[in-house]
Amino acid sequence: MNGHVVLRKRLGPATSSLYFLPSSVMSTITLSPVRVALGTISVVLSVGTLYSVFNSTYLDTSNPLLAHLPHPLQSSDYFANKSNPLNTVFIKKAWGWTSGAFALLYAASPARLRSSNRLLQYVVVTLAWLAFTGWFFGPPLIERVVVASGGQCVVAVPGSGEVIDVPIEYCHTKSTLSPATHPTLFTSLTTDFTTTTPWSARPRLRRGHDVSGHIFLLTMSILFLTDQITHSLRHGALWTAAHNLAVTANTVLIGIWVFATYTTAIYFHTPFEKLTGFRTFFFPCLTGTALTRRSIPSSRCCCVRSYPNPLIKPTSGHNPGQA
């Protein structure tokens, strides 16, 4: 059978059919789902970013004079409004949704698929999410990048268009500032404004390189969940109803994350900030590889690796199913 391999399609526990397909066709079938997901993200992000450049739709979130303002297109473009449900319900709580989807799939999987290695992968990517966006022995890594690239802690004064520089510690502690609580920080403001219009605001890091945390998190979530679904796709037996529901829920969530990546690419961050957000996900991948290399010899990355196709029946050598 030169140039051909045997494809075994499992229709049920006791039935199977043999098909003969050219090797060139099988090379397409055996493409890793995670690599397909990575390619999809690359295309979606590229198309959205190019659209944002040619049509001037993106908001430079590093510009202190613009970042605190509503998106200029929010009245005409639904997803340019930061208050839309996709952003407030899903993206802002992305890792919570991803964690819930993983927990559902892991619990619904057959016992032989509930390996400690999958839990280790989850721990690695969760720690990466925490280190980059929440806490890393103080400020998270993304904030450290902003400061290292020349970022400053600023307060946008409501209604005046003024932006005031304040010590960087106020951004790291996420303090709420006002002329009443921190009068020495606002001496450049007019007396009438500060006394007749009480206000408070939280300072933000601006002017530095603002790595897109949304692109980083969405990319990592898509690849992690796709990797988890791949374990189920490798499982030859029929899925239970619970397992099928869990795979479906994970697939729907991946679709939401892909769409969220597209809207973020169109409306927010500069092209370079989106690129660095996309590339940042390789750090948790490489860390996961180092931790799981012994138990997954074929691992190239904790999110992107090659899997044997369960549909391919060996054409030579010992077959465990034969006597």
N, C-alpha and C positions, 0 to 999 in steps of 0.2 A: 504493500500500500504506500508507494512512494508519493510524497506530497500530500498525504491524507492522514488524518487522525480520527479516532473513533470518538464520537460524542454520545454520552449516555444521558438520556433525559429521564429523570425520575418522575413518574406520574403518580406514584403512591408507594406504600410500603412494600408491595409485592409485585409491582409491574414496572417494566422499563422498556425502552425502545432504543435501538441502535441506529445512528445516522452517520453518514460519511460526509465530511466537509473538508474542503481544501485547507491546507495549513494557513494560507493567507487570510482566510475568513476567521479561523480560530484565533489568529494573532490579535484580531480586533476584539473578539469576545473576551479574551483573557486580560484585556486592559483593566488595570486596577481601578475600582470605583473611586478611590480617593484621588487618583491622578486625574480622572475625569472631572471630579469636583474642583480640583486645583486649577485645571484648565478653564473650567466654567467661570470661576471667580476671576481669573486673569482676564478673560474676555469681557465679562460684565464690568469689571473695574476700568478696563481700558476704554470701552465704549462710553461709559458714563463720564469718565474724566475728559475724553476728547470732546464730548458734547458740551461739557461745562466750560471748556476753554474756547471753543468756537462760538458759543452762544453767551458767554460771560454770565453763567448762572451760579457759579460757586461763590461762597462767602469766605473771605480770608479771616479765619478765626484767630489769627495772630495779631491782627490790626486792632489796637485798643480803641480806636475811634469807630470801628465797625462791629466788632465781635459782640458787644452788648446790645446792639440794635436788632430789631426784627429783620428777618431776611427780606431784601427788597422785593422778592417775588412772592411773598407769602399770601398776598391777596389774590393772586392769579394762579399760583401753583400750590396745590393742596399739600404736597409733601415737603415744600419749602418752609412750611410753618412748623416750628419746633414743638408746638403743642399737639400735633396730630397723633392719634393713638399708636401708630406704628413706632413712633419715637418714645412716647411717654409710657406705653404699656409694655412694649416688647424690647426695643433697643436699650432703654435705660435699665432694664432688668434682664439683659440678655443672658448673663451667666446663670441666673436663677432658672430661667426657662430651659437652658441647655442642661443644667444639672438635673432638673426634674425629668426631662426626656431621657437622659442616660439612666437614671434610677429606674424608670419604668421599663426600659428595654432590658436592663440587666436583670431585674427581678422576674421578668416574663420569659427570659431565655432558658433553654434547657440547662440542667445542672452542669453538663460537661462544658458549656460555654461560659459559665460564671467563674472565670479564672481570676486569681489575685492579680494577674498582670494587667487586666482591664481596669481594676481598681487603682493600680499604681499609675496607669496612664491618666486617669481622672485626677488623681492627687497632683501629678506633675503639672497638668494644664491649669488646675485650680490655683496652685501656688504661683504659676506664671501670671495668671489674671490678677492675683493679689499684688504681686511684686510690681507689675507694670502700671496698675491703675489705682491701687489702694494704699499699700504700705510696703516699704523696703528699708527696714531699719531707719525709719524716718519717712521722708517724702517718697512717693512712688517713683519708679524709674522714668516714667514719661515726664513728670515734673522736673526731675533732675536734668533731663535732656533739654527742656525749655530753658532752665536757668543757665546751663553750660553753654547754650548757643546764644546767650545775650538777653534772655528773657527778664522782664521786670514785673514786679507786683504792682498792680495799678487798681485804682478805684474809679469807676465811672460815676460821675455825679449826676443823679437823675434830673432831667429837664434842662441841664445847662450846657451839655456837650463837653464839659471839662473832664479831663482825666488826670488824676493825681497819683504820683508815685509814692508808695509806702514801703517800709521795710519788708524784705522777702518773707520773714517769719510769719507775717499775718496771712500770707497765702498758704503756707504749709499747715498752719493751724486752722485754716478756714474760718477765721474770726469775722464777726460782723462789726463793721465800723460805722461811726457817725460823728458829726461835729460835737454832739453832746457827750459821747463817751470817750472820744479821742480828739479833743480840741486842738492839740498841738500839730496834728497831722493835716489840718485843714485851714491853716492860717492864710493861705492864698485865696480862699473864697471870700466873697463879699459878706459883710456882717448882716445885711438885710436878708440875704438868702439863707444863711445858716440859722437865723433866729426866727424868721417868720414861716419857714417851711421845714419842719422836722423831717428827717429821712435817715435811712441807714442802708448800707450796701455791703456786699461781700467782695473783697478784692479778688482779682484774677491774675494769673500769669499771662502776660502778653509780650509781643515783640520778638520772642525767641522762636525756635522751630517747634511747632505744636504737632507732634506725631499724632496721626489720627487714631485715637483709642478705639473708636467705633469700628474702623476697618480692621484693626488688629484683632479685636474681640470677635467680630463677625467671621473673619477668616478662620480663626482658631476654632470657633464653634462649629462651622460648616465641616471642616476637615475632621474634627474629633468625632462628631456624630456620624459622618459618613463612614469613618473607620469602624465605629461600633456596629453600624448596620451590616458592614461587610462580614462580620462574624456570623450574623444570621444567614446571609446569602451563602456562606460556605457550608451551612448546616444542611445535610442531605434530606433529613426526614421532613415530613409535613409539619407545618407550624401549627401550634395551638391557636385558639381564638385570641387569647391574651397576647401571645407573641406577635400575631399578625397585627393586632391593634397597636402594640408598642412600635413596631416597625413603621406602620402607617403614620403614627403621631410624629415620630422622628423625621420621617420624610417630609411631612407637611412643614415642620419647623425649619428644616433645611431650606425649603422653598421660600419661607418668610425671610430667613437670613440672607438669601441670595438677592431677593428683591430689596431688602434694606441696604445691602451693599450698593446696589444700583442707585437708589435715591441719595445715599450719602455721597457717592461719587459725583452726582450731578450738582448737588446743592451746597456741600460743605467742604471746607479745607482746600488748600492749594494742591495742585497735582503732586508736588514733591512730598507733601505731608501725607497724602494718601498712599504714595509709593512706599514710604518708610513704615507706615502702619501695616501695609501688606507684608513687607519683608520681615517685620519684627516677629511674626509668628514662628520663624525658623528657630528662634532661641529655645522656646519650650520643646520644639520638635527634637532638636539636637540633645537637649537635656534628657528627654524621655528615652532617646536611643541609648545614651550612656547607661541609664538605669535599667533598661530592659534587654540589653544586648545578649545576656547569657540565656534568657528564656525565649528570646526571639532571634535566632541566629541570622535570619534573612532580613532583619530590620535595617532599613536605611534611614528611617525617621519615624518617630513615634506616631506621626500622622500619615506619612506617605511611605508605603512599603509594598512589596509584591506579595501576592497571595497565590497559592496553587488553585487552579480552577477545579471545583468539585465535579464539573460536568465532563471532564476529560478522562477517558479510560486509557490507562497505559497500553501500548501496543506491543510491548516486549517486556521481558523480565517476569518475576514472580508475581502472581496475582493472589492476594490473600483470600479472595473469595473462591478460589479453585482448590480442589482437594489435592 
